[in-house]
């Protein structure tokens, strides 16, 4: 990936604000945060290695911590405090008062957060800050082996969104990592949360107004993930379209399904 991918996300968020007015607030917030994430990524491109590196998932946390830059933490918190919804803004003010050792410890504990931890303001802020560092590392890591794990084969984070890409007469499914944005192949008829493969227990729901995004839920574990079908809308940017399609989250919640990894909105 390069900074052009951040540009695609920012443009898509701007486009979807007019299409989905109900998501305007969160997409506007994203429009303020993503340029800062892009600048962090750009700084890493300019100052750090450009060659491919080799390290396994067990070393991911150590590698990520080594690449963090303290000077970028302050401006990031400034943007959160000014532009974020009230709970995130208040949390940013609190984090500003902590010393370096405290926030580095929070980052070290980040990977052990349970799903509810990511819904908390601190979890969301740390996640947003770490994303460009994680994506940079992923972009400079060795090629992935062909495998279909239920978690990211690079950093072992859970997937945020599924993707369907046109292939032959059908579509190929993949998953996108919630932290480093790595995309990897995944079987069509298989729950990414519990491994259920009985077709009759895997529920699909879509709404006519947003037909290119659907809920894929599992009756066995009651978990769901949203999947973006690029064969229906090739302009879609999965991470952004997942964020903007709030009615699908509401439908899933009303029917008792949970989302193991929340998005920027905490949904």
N, C-alpha and C positions, 0 to 999 in steps of 0.2 A: 504494500500500500504506500501511498505518498500523500502529500498535503492535498492533492486533487480529490482524494476520497472525502476528506473533511469538507472541501468545497461542495461536493455533491450533496452531502448531508445537509449543509447549511441552505443550499438552494431548495432542496426538497422540503425542508421544514417551512421555508417561506411560501412555497407553492401550496402546501397543504393547509395553511392558515385560512385561506379563502375557501377551500373546498370543505373543510371541517371546522366551522366556527367554534364548536364546542371544545376543540383542542387548541384554540388560539393562544390561551394563556401559557400552557406548557410549551408550545412550539416557540412562542416569543422568548420564553426563558431559555430554551435550548439555543435560540439564535444569539443569545448573549454569552453562553458558556462555551459553545463549540469553537468560536474563534480563539478563545484562550487555550483550549485543548490543542487546536491546530498550531498555535504558536509554540507550545511546549514541544510538540512533535517536530516542528521546523527547527527549533533550537537543537534538539537531539540529532537531527540530520546534519546540522552544520558543525557540531562540536564532538560527536561521538563516532564510533566505528561505523564503517559502511560495509565491511565484509560479512559474509555469512558466519555465524557462530554455532557451536554445538553445545547444548546442555539439555538435560532431561527435565521432566515435570517436577522431579524432586528438588531440583536446583532453582526452580522458577522464582520462588520467594526471595532467595538470596540475590539472584540477578536483578530482580526488580528493585529491591531496596538499594542496591549499589548505584542504580541509575537515577534515583530521585534527586531533585534539586531543591534545596531549601528556598532560594530566592523566588521561585515560582509559586510557592505555597501562599504567600501574602497576597499577591494580586488575584489569585484564584479565590481566596476567601472574600476579598473586596467585592468581586463580581457576584458571588453568592449572596452576600449581605445586601447588596443594592437591588438585585434583580430577582431573587428567588422568592417563592411563597414564604409566608411568615415563619413557619416552623424551621425551614432550612436557613432563613436569614438569621434567626435567633441563635441557631446552633453555630453558624459561622462566627458570630460575635463571641460565643463561648470558646470556640477553638482558637480564636486569635489570642486569647489570654494564656494559652498553654505553652510550655517551653518545648524545645526541639525533642528532648527525650520522650516527652509524653506523646507527641503526635507520631513519632517514629514507632513507639510501642503500639499505638492504635493500628498503624499500617501493618506491623508484624502480626497483629491479631486478626487482620482483615480476612484472611483466607479461612479462618475458623468460624466466621459468622454463620449462624443458621439463617434460614429464609426470613424469619421475622427480624433478624438483625439488619437486613438490607432495607427493610421498610423504615427503620429508624433514621432520623435526619443525619446522624453521624455516619452511619453506614452508607447512605446515599452520597454524601459529600466526599468521603474517602474513595468510593467507587468512581465517581466522576473525575477526581484528581488523578487516580491511578491509570485510567483508561489510555491516555496517550503514551505513557511510558510502556504499558503492557503491549500496546499495538506496535510500538516501535521495536520492541524486543521480538515480537512474533514475526514481524516483517523481515528481520535479519537472522532468523533461526533457520536451521536446515529444513529441507523439504519434509513433509509429513509422510510417514508410511501409509499404505492403504489400509485403513481400519475404520470401523464404525462404532466407536465408543459412545456412551451416553453422556460423557463429559468431555470437555476440550482436551484433545490429545497433546496440546502444548502446556497449558497451565492448570488443567484439571478443574476449571471453573464450569459451572452449569451453563447450558445454552440459554440464550435470551429469546431467540426467534428461529423459526424454521424457514426454509426457502425451497420453492419449487422452480426449477429451471427447465425450459424446453429441451427435450432429448428424444430424437426420433419421432415416433407417433405419440409419445407421452411426455412425462416430466420426471426429472430426477430430483430427489429430496436431499437437502443438506441442512445442517444446523450451524448457527453462528454463535460464537462464544460471547458471553455477557461481559467479559473483561477485556480480552485481547483481540476480539473480533475475528479470530481465526474461523474459517468455514471448513467443515469437513462433511464427507458423504455419510448419509444415514439411510437405512432401509425405510421404505414408504410405510409398510404395515408393521410398525413396532413402536411401542410407547417409549420415549426417551427417558422416562422417569422410573419405571418399574420393569420394563422389558416385556410387557404384555404384547402378545402377537395374535390374539384371537380377534379377527376382523369385527366380530359382532360386539366386542367390548370397547372398540375404539370409535368415539363419537366425533363427527365433523359438523360444525355449524358455521354458516356464513350469512351475511345480511346483504340484501340486494344493492343497497347504496354503497357498500364497500366490498364488492364481490371478489376483489383480488386478494383479500386477507380473510383468513378463516381461523376458527378455533379448532384445535385438535385435542380432544379430551379423552381420558381413560376412565372407564367405569371401575376398574380394579383398584387403582390408587387415588382416583379422584383428582388427579393433576391435569393441567393443560398447558399447551404452548400455542402461540399464534404463529401461523405460517403465511408467508407472502408468496403469492403465485405470480411469478414474473412472466408466465405465458399469457396472463390476463392483463397485466400492466407492466410493460417493460421499462417504464420510467421510475417505477417504485424503487426506493432505497430501504431494504428490509428493516434496518434499525429505526429509521424514522417513521415508516408506515406502521410499524408495531406500536410505536409511542403514540401516534395520532389517533388510532382506531379505538378510542375509549369505549364505545358502546359494546364492543366484543368482550372487553374485560367485565363490564357490568352484567352482560348476559351470563358469562361463566360463573361469576360470583352468585348470581341469583339462582343458578342451578346446582350450587354446592361444589363447584370445582375450584381448586386452588392453583396458584402459579408459583412453582418452586423458586423461580428467580424473577424478582420484580424489575420494572423498568425505571426510568428517571423519575416518573411520577409516583413511584412507590406502589404501582399496580401490576 
